[in-house]
Every structure is written in C-alpha cells, then in structure tokens.
Amino acid sequence: MNLARSIYQLTNTFPRYDAIINQMQRAAISIPSNIAEGSSRISTTEFARYLEISVGLETQIELSYMLKYINDNDYDSIIKNINSIERRLSSFIKKLRTQ
C-alpha cells in the first residue's frame, strides 16, 4: 500500500497526459490487490498465481526514469522498495509451491 501511495504521489509530477501514469498506477495498485484477492482463494496454487501476477511495476519505473520523469533519488528509492517486495513475494511463492 505504501508503494502504491508513493507511485500516485510520484506520477502527480509527470506530464499531465502521459499514458504511463495510468499504467504505473494500475501496476502499483495490482500488488496489494492481487495479494488480497489471492489470499481468499481455496488453493495455495491459486494464491501463488495471484502473487506472481502482482509483480510488474519495474518496467514502467525504468521507462519513466529513461524519460527523465523520475530523478535519481526517487528512482533509487522506488527500485529498492520494488526489489524488496519482489524478493519477499518470490520467497512466499516458493513456500506456497512446496506445501
């Protein structure tokens, strides 16, 4: 949820009508949304699949950085946060798949 809030705050600084704004916001929202929805699934396989789907924001961050929409400090901070979330999700997925 904190990452999604950060993405919303960050995209408020982007050029107003750039399509990447919507894409980034949707990708950021999908992380906690897929975790919440997947947790209500009956099987751990389904839950793991929802967790896999939740990751995908890094591409938009990279493009925004290349377009100079994101400064170095914001880029570093967000990428570290995304990588941390991805590592934790990956570990959780592995644990679910071995049950």
C-alpha positions as CSV (number, residue, x, y, z in Angstrom):
1,M,0.0,0.0,0.0
2,N,2.9,2.4,0.8
3,L,4.4,1.7,-2.6
4,A,1.1,2.4,-4.4
5,R,0.8,5.7,-2.4
6,S,4.4,6.6,-3.5
7,I,3.6,5.9,-7.1
8,Y,0.5,8.1,-7.0
9,Q,2.5,10.9,-5.5
10,L,5.3,10.5,-8.0
11,T,3.0,10.4,-11.1
12,N,1.4,13.7,-10.0
13,T,4.7,15.2,-11.2
14,F,4.6,13.6,-14.6
15,P,3.5,15.4,-17.8
16,R,-0.3,15.6,-17.4
17,Y,-1.5,13.4,-20.3
18,D,1.3,10.8,-20.5
19,A,-0.3,7.3,-20.8
20,I,2.4,5.8,-18.5
21,I,0.7,7.5,-15.5
22,N,-2.4,5.2,-15.7
23,Q,-0.2,2.2,-16.4
24,M,2.0,2.8,-13.4
25,Q,-0.9,3.5,-11.0
26,R,-2.6,0.3,-12.1
27,A,0.5,-1.8,-11.7
28,A,1.1,-0.3,-8.2
29,I,-2.5,-1.0,-7.2
30,S,-2.3,-4.5,-8.5
31,I,0.4,-5.6,-6.0
32,P,-1.7,-5.2,-2.8
33,S,-5.0,-6.0,-4.7
34,N,-3.7,-9.4,-6.0
35,I,-2.2,-10.3,-2.7
36,A,-5.6,-9.6,-1.0
37,E,-7.6,-11.4,-3.7
38,G,-5.3,-14.3,-3.9
39,S,-5.3,-14.9,-0.2
40,S,-9.0,-15.6,-0.4
41,R,-8.5,-18.4,-2.9
42,I,-9.1,-22.0,-1.9
43,S,-5.8,-23.5,-3.1
44,T,-2.3,-22.4,-2.4
45,T,-1.6,-22.8,-6.2
46,E,-4.2,-20.2,-7.0
47,F,-2.8,-17.9,-4.3
48,A,0.7,-18.3,-5.7
49,R,-0.5,-17.4,-9.1
50,Y,-2.1,-14.2,-7.9
51,L,1.2,-13.3,-6.2
52,E,3.1,-13.9,-9.4
53,I,0.7,-11.6,-11.3
54,S,1.2,-8.8,-8.8
55,V,4.7,-8.0,-9.9
56,G,5.3,-5.8,-13.0
57,L,5.8,-2.2,-12.0
58,E,9.6,-2.1,-12.5
59,T,9.3,-1.8,-16.3
60,Q,7.3,1.4,-16.0
61,I,9.7,2.8,-13.4
62,E,12.6,2.2,-15.7
63,L,10.9,3.8,-18.7
64,S,9.9,6.9,-16.6
65,Y,13.5,7.2,-15.4
66,M,14.8,7.0,-19.0
67,L,12.3,9.7,-20.0
68,K,13.6,11.9,-17.1
69,Y,10.3,11.9,-15.3
70,I,11.9,10.5,-12.2
71,N,15.0,11.9,-10.6
72,D,17.9,9.7,-9.3
73,N,16.9,9.8,-5.7
74,D,13.3,8.8,-6.3
75,Y,14.4,6.2,-8.8
76,D,16.8,4.6,-6.3
77,S,14.3,4.6,-3.5
78,I,11.4,3.1,-5.6
79,I,13.6,0.4,-7.2
80,K,14.9,-0.6,-3.8
81,N,11.3,-0.8,-2.5
82,I,10.1,-2.8,-5.5
83,N,13.1,-5.2,-5.3
84,S,12.4,-5.8,-1.6
85,I,8.7,-6.5,-2.3
86,E,9.6,-8.8,-5.2
87,R,12.1,-10.8,-3.1
88,R,9.5,-11.2,-0.3
89,L,6.8,-12.3,-2.8
90,S,9.2,-14.7,-4.5
91,S,10.1,-16.3,-1.2
92,F,6.4,-16.6,-0.3
93,I,5.5,-18.1,-3.7
94,K,8.3,-20.7,-3.3
95,K,7.0,-21.6,0.2
96,L,3.4,-21.9,-1.1
97,R,4.5,-24.1,-4.0
98,T,6.3,-26.5,-1.7
99,Q,3.3,-27.1,0.5
